[in-house]
Amino acid sequence: AKKKSRAKKKPAVVEPLTCGVCEAMVQVIQAEVRKKENDTTTLDLRWGLTAEVKEGKARRLGKVIPYKRSELLAVEVMEHVCDSMKDFGVYKGVTGESQLISLSRL
């Protein structure tokens, strides 16, 4: 019987994030999500044509989900990211290198 050779997995190499646009987007997304962390609003998805009628009573079908876990929140955060990226500009302080800076902080 042959033994299966197990190739040793190399540990993942985590390289620093060097793209200024990526860094800015991550910061904006994290800030927006933190704002909604303690939000207790819910989305009621039980209205519309999904009612089931039994014995003369309508029973609403669907579910109620927390807003902070909804796709709607993700869409709104991304809309804010797009708007807030207009507040950034390219700074060429070092020859041959471009950096992204917030224009609102100038």
Jmol script that loads the backbone (N, CA, C; Angstrom):
load data "model"
ATOM      1  N   ALA A   1       0.839  -1.177   0.000  1.00  0.00           N
ATOM      2  CA  ALA A   1       0.000   0.000   0.000  1.00  0.00           C
ATOM      3  C   ALA A   1       0.878   1.232   0.000  1.00  0.00           C
ATOM      4  N   LYS A   2       0.546   2.119  -0.909  1.00  0.00           N
ATOM      5  CA  LYS A   2       1.312   3.363  -1.012  1.00  0.00           C
ATOM      6  C   LYS A   2       0.745   4.391  -0.055  1.00  0.00           C
ATOM      7  N   LYS A   3       1.658   5.140   0.504  1.00  0.00           N
ATOM      8  CA  LYS A   3       1.229   6.260   1.347  1.00  0.00           C
ATOM      9  C   LYS A   3       1.028   7.472   0.455  1.00  0.00           C
ATOM     10  N   LYS A   4      -0.037   8.163   0.738  1.00  0.00           N
ATOM     11  CA  LYS A   4      -0.276   9.394  -0.014  1.00  0.00           C
ATOM     12  C   LYS A   4       0.674  10.452   0.509  1.00  0.00           C
ATOM     13  N   SER A   5       1.357  11.076  -0.400  1.00  0.00           N
ATOM     14  CA  SER A   5       2.266  12.134   0.028  1.00  0.00           C
ATOM     15  C   SER A   5       1.467  13.415   0.216  1.00  0.00           C
ATOM     16  N   ARG A   6       1.668  13.974   1.330  1.00  0.00           N
ATOM     17  CA  ARG A   6       0.983  15.233   1.632  1.00  0.00           C
ATOM     18  C   ARG A   6       1.950  16.379   1.389  1.00  0.00           C
ATOM     19  N   ALA A   7       1.585  17.196   0.464  1.00  0.00           N
ATOM     20  CA  ALA A   7       2.414  18.364   0.195  1.00  0.00           C
ATOM     21  C   ALA A   7       2.194  19.370   1.297  1.00  0.00           C
ATOM     22  N   LYS A   8       3.274  19.858   1.833  1.00  0.00           N
ATOM     23  CA  LYS A   8       3.144  20.850   2.900  1.00  0.00           C
ATOM     24  C   LYS A   8       2.655  22.159   2.298  1.00  0.00           C
ATOM     25  N   LYS A   9       1.630  22.677   2.931  1.00  0.00           N
ATOM     26  CA  LYS A   9       1.090  23.948   2.465  1.00  0.00           C
ATOM     27  C   LYS A   9       1.930  25.084   3.026  1.00  0.00           C
ATOM     28  N   LYS A  10       2.243  25.998   2.164  1.00  0.00           N
ATOM     29  CA  LYS A  10       2.983  27.168   2.608  1.00  0.00           C
ATOM     30  C   LYS A  10       2.015  28.129   3.270  1.00  0.00           C
ATOM     31  N   PRO A  11       2.434  28.786   4.314  1.00  0.00           N
ATOM     32  CA  PRO A  11       1.531  29.760   4.948  1.00  0.00           C
ATOM     33  C   PRO A  11       1.224  30.894   3.978  1.00  0.00           C
ATOM     34  N   ALA A  12       0.017  31.397   4.076  1.00  0.00           N
ATOM     35  CA  ALA A  12      -0.396  32.493   3.200  1.00  0.00           C
ATOM     36  C   ALA A  12       0.451  33.721   3.490  1.00  0.00           C
ATOM     37  N   VAL A  13       0.895  34.322   2.444  1.00  0.00           N
ATOM     38  CA  VAL A  13       1.694  35.538   2.583  1.00  0.00           C
ATOM     39  C   VAL A  13       0.745  36.722   2.486  1.00  0.00           C
ATOM     40  N   VAL A  14       0.726  37.513   3.522  1.00  0.00           N
ATOM     41  CA  VAL A  14      -0.129  38.682   3.531  1.00  0.00           C
ATOM     42  C   VAL A  14       0.733  39.887   3.228  1.00  0.00           C
ATOM     43  N   GLU A  15       0.472  40.448   2.072  1.00  0.00           N
ATOM     44  CA  GLU A  15       1.239  41.615   1.677  1.00  0.00           C
ATOM     45  C   GLU A  15       0.426  42.868   1.980  1.00  0.00           C
ATOM     46  N   PRO A  16       1.104  43.947   2.300  1.00  0.00           N
ATOM     47  CA  PRO A  16       0.364  45.170   2.610  1.00  0.00           C
ATOM     48  C   PRO A  16      -0.410  45.674   1.394  1.00  0.00           C
ATOM     49  N   LEU A  17      -1.525  46.268   1.688  1.00  0.00           N
ATOM     50  CA  LEU A  17      -2.363  46.845   0.644  1.00  0.00           C
ATOM     51  C   LEU A  17      -1.703  48.133   0.175  1.00  0.00           C
ATOM     52  N   THR A  18      -1.359  48.197  -1.090  1.00  0.00           N
ATOM     53  CA  THR A  18      -0.621  49.361  -1.566  1.00  0.00           C
ATOM     54  C   THR A  18      -1.459  50.288  -2.422  1.00  0.00           C
ATOM     55  N   CYS A  19      -2.655  49.861  -2.783  1.00  0.00           N
ATOM     56  CA  CYS A  19      -3.481  50.680  -3.648  1.00  0.00           C
ATOM     57  C   CYS A  19      -4.247  51.701  -2.794  1.00  0.00           C
ATOM     58  N   GLY A  20      -4.015  52.958  -3.038  1.00  0.00           N
ATOM     59  CA  GLY A  20      -4.666  54.009  -2.269  1.00  0.00           C
ATOM     60  C   GLY A  20      -6.179  54.028  -2.442  1.00  0.00           C
ATOM     61  N   VAL A  21      -6.648  53.682  -3.628  1.00  0.00           N
ATOM     62  CA  VAL A  21      -8.088  53.644  -3.872  1.00  0.00           C
ATOM     63  C   VAL A  21      -8.718  52.543  -3.041  1.00  0.00           C
ATOM     64  N   CYS A  22      -8.074  51.380  -3.014  1.00  0.00           N
ATOM     65  CA  CYS A  22      -8.590  50.260  -2.216  1.00  0.00           C
ATOM     66  C   CYS A  22      -8.634  50.622  -0.740  1.00  0.00           C
ATOM     67  N   GLU A  23      -7.575  51.230  -0.251  1.00  0.00           N
ATOM     68  CA  GLU A  23      -7.521  51.626   1.163  1.00  0.00           C
ATOM     69  C   GLU A  23      -8.645  52.608   1.492  1.00  0.00           C
ATOM     70  N   ALA A  24      -8.850  53.577   0.624  1.00  0.00           N
ATOM     71  CA  ALA A  24      -9.892  54.577   0.851  1.00  0.00           C
ATOM     72  C   ALA A  24     -11.271  53.934   0.838  1.00  0.00           C
ATOM     73  N   MET A  25     -11.498  53.026  -0.105  1.00  0.00           N
ATOM     74  CA  MET A  25     -12.802  52.356  -0.187  1.00  0.00           C
ATOM     75  C   MET A  25     -13.067  51.525   1.059  1.00  0.00           C
ATOM     76  N   VAL A  26     -12.058  50.806   1.526  1.00  0.00           N
ATOM     77  CA  VAL A  26     -12.223  49.979   2.724  1.00  0.00           C
ATOM     78  C   VAL A  26     -12.542  50.858   3.925  1.00  0.00           C
ATOM     79  N   GLN A  27     -11.873  51.980   4.049  1.00  0.00           N
ATOM     80  CA  GLN A  27     -12.139  52.887   5.171  1.00  0.00           C
ATOM     81  C   GLN A  27     -13.564  53.422   5.133  1.00  0.00           C
ATOM     82  N   VAL A  28     -14.032  53.806   3.961  1.00  0.00           N
ATOM     83  CA  VAL A  28     -15.390  54.341   3.825  1.00  0.00           C
ATOM     84  C   VAL A  28     -16.424  53.251   4.127  1.00  0.00           C
ATOM     85  N   ILE A  29     -16.204  52.051   3.595  1.00  0.00           N
ATOM     86  CA  ILE A  29     -17.135  50.947   3.830  1.00  0.00           C
ATOM     87  C   ILE A  29     -17.196  50.613   5.318  1.00  0.00           C
ATOM     88  N   GLN A  30     -16.042  50.502   5.963  1.00  0.00           N
ATOM     89  CA  GLN A  30     -16.012  50.180   7.393  1.00  0.00           C
ATOM     90  C   GLN A  30     -16.718  51.254   8.210  1.00  0.00           C
ATOM     91  N   ALA A  31     -16.510  52.517   7.867  1.00  0.00           N
ATOM     92  CA  ALA A  31     -17.157  53.606   8.601  1.00  0.00           C
ATOM     93  C   ALA A  31     -18.675  53.543   8.444  1.00  0.00           C
ATOM     94  N   GLU A  32     -19.150  53.276   7.245  1.00  0.00           N
ATOM     95  CA  GLU A  32     -20.588  53.206   7.001  1.00  0.00           C
ATOM     96  C   GLU A  32     -21.223  52.011   7.713  1.00  0.00           C
ATOM     97  N   VAL A  33     -20.555  50.879   7.699  1.00  0.00           N
ATOM     98  CA  VAL A  33     -21.089  49.689   8.366  1.00  0.00           C
ATOM     99  C   VAL A  33     -21.104  49.897   9.877  1.00  0.00           C
ATOM    100  N   ARG A  34     -20.064  50.546  10.411  1.00  0.00           N
ATOM    101  CA  ARG A  34     -20.035  50.827  11.859  1.00  0.00           C
ATOM    102  C   ARG A  34     -21.200  51.725  12.280  1.00  0.00           C
ATOM    103  N   LYS A  35     -21.600  52.648  11.406  1.00  0.00           N
ATOM    104  CA  LYS A  35     -22.722  53.532  11.725  1.00  0.00           C
ATOM    105  C   LYS A  35     -24.013  52.740  11.922  1.00  0.00           C
ATOM    106  N   LYS A  36     -24.153  51.623  11.218  1.00  0.00           N
ATOM    107  CA  LYS A  36     -25.385  50.833  11.261  1.00  0.00           C
ATOM    108  C   LYS A  36     -25.288  49.630  12.195  1.00  0.00           C
ATOM    109  N   GLU A  37     -24.175  49.471  12.902  1.00  0.00           N
ATOM    110  CA  GLU A  37     -23.952  48.305  13.756  1.00  0.00           C
ATOM    111  C   GLU A  37     -25.049  48.083  14.788  1.00  0.00           C
ATOM    112  N   ASN A  38     -25.512  49.146  15.397  1.00  0.00           N
ATOM    113  CA  ASN A  38     -26.500  49.035  16.470  1.00  0.00           C
ATOM    114  C   ASN A  38     -27.916  49.359  16.001  1.00  0.00           C
ATOM    115  N   ASP A  39     -28.118  49.394  14.706  1.00  0.00           N
ATOM    116  CA  ASP A  39     -29.434  49.700  14.145  1.00  0.00           C
ATOM    117  C   ASP A  39     -30.393  48.544  14.423  1.00  0.00           C
ATOM    118  N   THR A  40     -31.566  48.858  14.958  1.00  0.00           N
ATOM    119  CA  THR A  40     -32.543  47.811  15.270  1.00  0.00           C
ATOM    120  C   THR A  40     -33.704  47.792  14.276  1.00  0.00           C
ATOM    121  N   THR A  41     -33.603  48.551  13.196  1.00  0.00           N
ATOM    122  CA  THR A  41     -34.652  48.594  12.184  1.00  0.00           C
ATOM    123  C   THR A  41     -34.752  47.239  11.482  1.00  0.00           C
ATOM    124  N   THR A  42     -35.971  46.857  11.134  1.00  0.00           N
ATOM    125  CA  THR A  42     -36.174  45.614  10.390  1.00  0.00           C
ATOM    126  C   THR A  42     -36.867  45.914   9.065  1.00  0.00           C
ATOM    127  N   LEU A  43     -36.694  45.031   8.128  1.00  0.00           N
ATOM    128  CA  LEU A  43     -37.373  45.131   6.842  1.00  0.00           C
ATOM    129  C   LEU A  43     -38.447  44.060   6.797  1.00  0.00           C
ATOM    130  N   ASP A  44     -39.680  44.484   6.621  1.00  0.00           N
ATOM    131  CA  ASP A  44     -40.810  43.559   6.571  1.00  0.00           C
ATOM    132  C   ASP A  44     -41.070  43.207   5.114  1.00  0.00           C
ATOM    133  N   LEU A  45     -40.784  41.977   4.743  1.00  0.00           N
ATOM    134  CA  LEU A  45     -40.937  41.531   3.365  1.00  0.00           C
ATOM    135  C   LEU A  45     -42.189  40.676   3.191  1.00  0.00           C
ATOM    136  N   ARG A  46     -43.184  40.908   4.047  1.00  0.00           N
ATOM    137  CA  ARG A  46     -44.370  40.061   4.034  1.00  0.00           C
ATOM    138  C   ARG A  46     -45.551  40.672   3.299  1.00  0.00           C
ATOM    139  N   TRP A  47     -45.414  41.825   2.705  1.00  0.00           N
ATOM    140  CA  TRP A  47     -46.543  42.462   2.031  1.00  0.00           C
ATOM    141  C   TRP A  47     -46.555  42.111   0.563  1.00  0.00           C
ATOM    142  N   GLY A  48     -47.592  42.490  -0.127  1.00  0.00           N
ATOM    143  CA  GLY A  48     -47.664  42.290  -1.563  1.00  0.00           C
ATOM    144  C   GLY A  48     -48.555  41.123  -1.931  1.00  0.00           C
ATOM    145  N   LEU A  49     -48.209  40.454  -2.995  1.00  0.00           N
ATOM    146  CA  LEU A  49     -49.033  39.382  -3.536  1.00  0.00           C
ATOM    147  C   LEU A  49     -48.745  38.028  -2.889  1.00  0.00           C
ATOM    148  N   THR A  50     -48.053  38.031  -1.778  1.00  0.00           N
ATOM    149  CA  THR A  50     -47.669  36.765  -1.159  1.00  0.00           C
ATOM    150  C   THR A  50     -48.601  36.345  -0.029  1.00  0.00           C
ATOM    151  N   ALA A  51     -49.764  36.967   0.086  1.00  0.00           N
ATOM    152  CA  ALA A  51     -50.693  36.606   1.160  1.00  0.00           C
ATOM    153  C   ALA A  51     -51.411  35.310   0.810  1.00  0.00           C
ATOM    154  N   GLU A  52     -51.590  34.497   1.807  1.00  0.00           N
ATOM    155  CA  GLU A  52     -52.294  33.234   1.652  1.00  0.00           C
ATOM    156  C   GLU A  52     -53.594  33.350   2.441  1.00  0.00           C
ATOM    157  N   VAL A  53     -54.727  33.074   1.800  1.00  0.00           N
ATOM    158  CA  VAL A  53     -56.023  33.222   2.466  1.00  0.00           C
ATOM    159  C   VAL A  53     -56.548  31.847   2.852  1.00  0.00           C
ATOM    160  N   LYS A  54     -56.803  31.675   4.143  1.00  0.00           N
ATOM    161  CA  LYS A  54     -57.393  30.438   4.654  1.00  0.00           C
ATOM    162  C   LYS A  54     -58.496  30.806   5.629  1.00  0.00           C
ATOM    163  N   GLU A  55     -59.608  30.224   5.449  1.00  0.00           N
ATOM    164  CA  GLU A  55     -60.748  30.437   6.341  1.00  0.00           C
ATOM    165  C   GLU A  55     -61.087  31.916   6.492  1.00  0.00           C
ATOM    166  N   GLY A  56     -60.986  32.654   5.420  1.00  0.00           N
ATOM    167  CA  GLY A  56     -61.347  34.062   5.437  1.00  0.00           C
ATOM    168  C   GLY A  56     -60.303  34.979   6.043  1.00  0.00           C
ATOM    169  N   LYS A  57     -59.165  34.448   6.460  1.00  0.00           N
ATOM    170  CA  LYS A  57     -58.103  35.265   7.047  1.00  0.00           C
ATOM    171  C   LYS A  57     -56.868  35.191   6.154  1.00  0.00           C
ATOM    172  N   ALA A  58     -56.259  36.333   5.978  1.00  0.00           N
ATOM    173  CA  ALA A  58     -55.045  36.397   5.164  1.00  0.00           C
ATOM    174  C   ALA A  58     -53.822  36.196   6.053  1.00  0.00           C
ATOM    175  N   ARG A  59     -52.975  35.309   5.637  1.00  0.00           N
ATOM    176  CA  ARG A  59     -51.716  35.076   6.351  1.00  0.00           C
ATOM    177  C   ARG A  59     -50.600  35.587   5.457  1.00  0.00           C
ATOM    178  N   ARG A  60     -49.827  36.507   5.984  1.00  0.00           N
ATOM    179  CA  ARG A  60     -48.751  37.092   5.178  1.00  0.00           C
ATOM    180  C   ARG A  60     -47.575  36.126   5.100  1.00  0.00           C
ATOM    181  N   LEU A  61     -47.112  35.890   3.893  1.00  0.00           N
ATOM    182  CA  LEU A  61     -45.956  35.028   3.681  1.00  0.00           C
ATOM    183  C   LEU A  61     -44.722  35.896   3.500  1.00  0.00           C
ATOM    184  N   GLY A  62     -43.598  35.371   3.828  1.00  0.00           N
ATOM    185  CA  GLY A  62     -42.353  36.117   3.697  1.00  0.00           C
ATOM    186  C   GLY A  62     -41.641  36.153   5.024  1.00  0.00           C
ATOM    187  N   LYS A  63     -40.727  37.085   5.148  1.00  0.00           N
ATOM    188  CA  LYS A  63     -39.955  37.149   6.385  1.00  0.00           C
ATOM    189  C   LYS A  63     -39.617  38.586   6.742  1.00  0.00           C
ATOM    190  N   VAL A  64     -39.215  38.746   7.978  1.00  0.00           N
ATOM    191  CA  VAL A  64     -38.754  40.033   8.489  1.00  0.00           C
ATOM    192  C   VAL A  64     -37.264  39.855   8.762  1.00  0.00           C
ATOM    193  N   ILE A  65     -36.445  40.733   8.176  1.00  0.00           N
ATOM    194  CA  ILE A  65     -35.002  40.610   8.371  1.00  0.00           C
ATOM    195  C   ILE A  65     -34.440  41.891   8.976  1.00  0.00           C
ATOM    196  N   PRO A  66     -33.364  41.777   9.759  1.00  0.00           N
ATOM    197  CA  PRO A  66     -32.727  42.975  10.309  1.00  0.00           C
ATOM    198  C   PRO A  66     -32.093  43.797   9.185  1.00  0.00           C
ATOM    199  N   TYR A  67     -32.282  45.102   9.243  1.00  0.00           N
ATOM    200  CA  TYR A  67     -31.724  45.991   8.224  1.00  0.00           C
ATOM    201  C   TYR A  67     -30.210  45.865   8.148  1.00  0.00           C
ATOM    202  N   LYS A  68     -29.555  45.708   9.295  1.00  0.00           N
ATOM    203  CA  LYS A  68     -28.097  45.671   9.304  1.00  0.00           C
ATOM    204  C   LYS A  68     -27.532  44.416   8.649  1.00  0.00           C
ATOM    205  N   ARG A  69     -28.390  43.446   8.320  1.00  0.00           N
ATOM    206  CA  ARG A  69     -27.963  42.228   7.626  1.00  0.00           C
ATOM    207  C   ARG A  69     -28.594  42.117   6.231  1.00  0.00           C
ATOM    208  N   SER A  70     -29.115  43.214   5.733  1.00  0.00           N
ATOM    209  CA  SER A  70     -29.874  43.176   4.482  1.00  0.00           C
ATOM    210  C   SER A  70     -29.021  43.564   3.278  1.00  0.00           C
ATOM    211  N   GLU A  71     -29.500  43.153   2.126  1.00  0.00           N
ATOM    212  CA  GLU A  71     -28.875  43.541   0.872  1.00  0.00           C
ATOM    213  C   GLU A  71     -29.063  45.039   0.639  1.00  0.00           C
ATOM    214  N   LEU A  72     -30.155  45.586   1.136  1.00  0.00           N
ATOM    215  CA  LEU A  72     -30.421  47.014   1.001  1.00  0.00           C
ATOM    216  C   LEU A  72     -29.309  47.834   1.652  1.00  0.00           C
ATOM    217  N   LEU A  73     -28.861  47.416   2.818  1.00  0.00           N
ATOM    218  CA  LEU A  73     -27.765  48.123   3.484  1.00  0.00           C
ATOM    219  C   LEU A  73     -26.514  48.086   2.615  1.00  0.00           C
ATOM    220  N   ALA A  74     -26.209  46.933   2.035  1.00  0.00           N
ATOM    221  CA  ALA A  74     -25.022  46.816   1.186  1.00  0.00           C
ATOM    222  C   ALA A  74     -25.104  47.771  -0.006  1.00  0.00           C
ATOM    223  N   VAL A  75     -26.281  47.858  -0.611  1.00  0.00           N
ATOM    224  CA  VAL A  75     -26.463  48.755  -1.756  1.00  0.00           C
ATOM    225  C   VAL A  75     -26.282  50.210  -1.317  1.00  0.00           C
ATOM    226  N   GLU A  76     -26.880  50.578  -0.179  1.00  0.00           N
ATOM    227  CA  GLU A  76     -26.762  51.957   0.296  1.00  0.00           C
ATOM    228  C   GLU A  76     -25.325  52.301   0.670  1.00  0.00           C
ATOM    229  N   VAL A  77     -24.599  51.360   1.255  1.00  0.00           N
ATOM    230  CA  VAL A  77     -23.189  51.597   1.599  1.00  0.00           C
ATOM    231  C   VAL A  77     -22.383  51.815   0.321  1.00  0.00           C
ATOM    232  N   MET A  78     -22.623  50.987  -0.694  1.00  0.00           N
ATOM    233  CA  MET A  78     -21.873  51.143  -1.938  1.00  0.00           C
ATOM    234  C   MET A  78     -22.215  52.452  -2.648  1.00  0.00           C
ATOM    235  N   GLU A  79     -23.461  52.898  -2.554  1.00  0.00           N
ATOM    236  CA  GLU A  79     -23.813  54.195  -3.124  1.00  0.00           C
ATOM    237  C   GLU A  79     -23.045  55.305  -2.411  1.00  0.00           C
ATOM    238  N   HIS A  80     -22.916  55.183  -1.095  1.00  0.00           N
ATOM    239  CA  HIS A  80     -22.170  56.188  -0.341  1.00  0.00           C
ATOM    240  C   HIS A  80     -20.685  56.144  -0.708  1.00  0.00           C
ATOM    241  N   VAL A  81     -20.160  54.955  -0.936  1.00  0.00           N
ATOM    242  CA  VAL A  81     -18.754  54.825  -1.333  1.00  0.00           C
ATOM    243  C   VAL A  81     -18.529  55.566  -2.644  1.00  0.00           C
ATOM    244  N   CYS A  82     -19.422  55.359  -3.596  1.00  0.00           N
ATOM    245  CA  CYS A  82     -19.274  56.026  -4.899  1.00  0.00           C
ATOM    246  C   CYS A  82     -19.304  57.544  -4.739  1.00  0.00           C
ATOM    247  N   ASP A  83     -20.228  58.044  -3.915  1.00  0.00           N
ATOM    248  CA  ASP A  83     -20.314  59.486  -3.690  1.00  0.00           C
ATOM    249  C   ASP A  83     -19.077  60.007  -2.961  1.00  0.00           C
ATOM    250  N   SER A  84     -18.601  59.275  -1.973  1.00  0.00           N
ATOM    251  CA  SER A  84     -17.481  59.764  -1.167  1.00  0.00           C
ATOM    252  C   SER A  84     -16.156  59.690  -1.912  1.00  0.00           C
ATOM    253  N   MET A  85     -16.055  58.861  -2.942  1.00  0.00           N
ATOM    254  CA  MET A  85     -14.809  58.785  -3.697  1.00  0.00           C
ATOM    255  C   MET A  85     -14.561  60.066  -4.492  1.00  0.00           C
ATOM    256  N   LYS A  86     -15.598  60.863  -4.669  1.00  0.00           N
ATOM    257  CA  LYS A  86     -15.430  62.154  -5.333  1.00  0.00           C
ATOM    258  C   LYS A  86     -14.639  63.125  -4.454  1.00  0.00           C
ATOM    259  N   ASP A  87     -14.534  62.806  -3.159  1.00  0.00           N
ATOM    260  CA  ASP A  87     -13.813  63.655  -2.218  1.00  0.00           C
ATOM    261  C   ASP A  87     -12.318  63.366  -2.181  1.00  0.00           C
ATOM    262  N   PHE A  88     -11.853  62.460  -3.022  1.00  0.00           N
ATOM    263  CA  PHE A  88     -10.442  62.105  -3.031  1.00  0.00           C
ATOM    264  C   PHE A  88      -9.786  62.587  -4.312  1.00  0.00           C
ATOM    265  N   GLY A  89      -8.493  62.849  -4.217  1.00  0.00           N
ATOM    266  CA  GLY A  89      -7.738  63.285  -5.381  1.00  0.00           C
ATOM    267  C   GLY A  89      -6.357  62.654  -5.374  1.00  0.00           C
ATOM    268  N   VAL A  90      -5.668  62.754  -6.476  1.00  0.00           N
ATOM    269  CA  VAL A  90      -4.326  62.181  -6.606  1.00  0.00           C
ATOM    270  C   VAL A  90      -3.304  63.212  -6.155  1.00  0.00           C
ATOM    271  N   TYR A  91      -2.374  62.762  -5.326  1.00  0.00           N
ATOM    272  CA  TYR A  91      -1.296  63.609  -4.833  1.00  0.00           C
ATOM    273  C   TYR A  91       0.017  63.005  -5.315  1.00  0.00           C
ATOM    274  N   LYS A  92       0.802  63.815  -6.008  1.00  0.00           N
ATOM    275  CA  LYS A  92       2.085  63.322  -6.516  1.00  0.00           C
ATOM    276  C   LYS A  92       3.213  64.025  -5.771  1.00  0.00           C
ATOM    277  N   GLY A  93       3.341  63.685  -4.490  1.00  0.00           N
ATOM    278  CA  GLY A  93       4.371  64.304  -3.655  1.00  0.00           C
ATOM    279  C   GLY A  93       5.738  63.690  -3.856  1.00  0.00           C
ATOM    280  N   VAL A  94       5.783  62.426  -4.217  1.00  0.00           N
ATOM    281  CA  VAL A  94       7.039  61.724  -4.433  1.00  0.00           C
ATOM    282  C   VAL A  94       7.157  61.448  -5.921  1.00  0.00           C
ATOM    283  N   THR A  95       8.312  61.712  -6.488  1.00  0.00           N
ATOM    284  CA  THR A  95       8.513  61.511  -7.918  1.00  0.00           C
ATOM    285  C   THR A  95       8.283  60.042  -8.277  1.00  0.00           C
ATOM    286  N   GLY A  96       7.429  59.809  -9.269  1.00  0.00           N
ATOM    287  CA  GLY A  96       7.162  58.456  -9.728  1.00  0.00           C
ATOM    288  C   GLY A  96       6.124  57.711  -8.909  1.00  0.00           C
ATOM    289  N   GLU A  97       5.544  58.356  -7.921  1.00  0.00           N
ATOM    290  CA  GLU A  97       4.555  57.694  -7.075  1.00  0.00           C
ATOM    291  C   GLU A  97       3.322  58.574  -6.926  1.00  0.00           C
ATOM    292  N   SER A  98       2.167  57.973  -7.031  1.00  0.00           N
ATOM    293  CA  SER A  98       0.913  58.693  -6.842  1.00  0.00           C
ATOM    294  C   SER A  98       0.233  58.186  -5.585  1.00  0.00           C
ATOM    295  N   GLN A  99      -0.311  59.100  -4.812  1.00  0.00           N
ATOM    296  CA  GLN A  99      -1.033  58.733  -3.603  1.00  0.00           C
ATOM    297  C   GLN A  99      -2.424  59.332  -3.672  1.00  0.00           C
ATOM    298  N   LEU A 100      -3.349  58.725  -2.953  1.00  0.00           N
ATOM    299  CA  LEU A 100      -4.709  59.203  -2.908  1.00  0.00           C
ATOM    300  C   LEU A 100      -4.889  59.961  -1.591  1.00  0.00           C
ATOM    301  N   ILE A 101      -5.382  61.186  -1.659  1.00  0.00           N
ATOM    302  CA  ILE A 101      -5.630  61.953  -0.434  1.00  0.00           C
ATOM    303  C   ILE A 101      -7.064  62.460  -0.422  1.00  0.00           C
ATOM    304  N   SER A 102      -7.545  62.681   0.770  1.00  0.00           N
ATOM    305  CA  SER A 102      -8.884  63.210   0.932  1.00  0.00           C
ATOM    306  C   SER A 102      -8.849  64.712   0.721  1.00  0.00           C
ATOM    307  N   LEU A 103      -9.635  65.208  -0.221  1.00  0.00           N
ATOM    308  CA  LEU A 103      -9.671  66.641  -0.494  1.00  0.00           C
ATOM    309  C   LEU A 103     -10.406  67.391   0.600  1.00  0.00           C
ATOM    310  N   SER A 104     -11.275  66.703   1.328  1.00  0.00           N
ATOM    311  CA  SER A 104     -12.022  67.362   2.394  1.00  0.00           C
ATOM    312  C   SER A 104     -11.147  67.645   3.606  1.00  0.00           C
ATOM    313  N   ARG A 105     -10.007  67.004   3.704  1.00  0.00           N
ATOM    314  CA  ARG A 105      -9.101  67.225   4.839  1.00  0.00           C
ATOM    315  C   ARG A 105      -8.047  68.292   4.566  1.00  0.00           C
ATOM    316  N   LEU A 106      -8.049  68.834   3.348  1.00  0.00           N
ATOM    317  CA  LEU A 106      -7.049  69.868   3.003  1.00  0.00           C
ATOM    318  C   LEU A 106      -7.399  71.192   3.577  1.00  0.00           C
TER     319      LEU A 106
END
end "model"
wireframe off; spacefill off
backbone 0.3
color backbone group
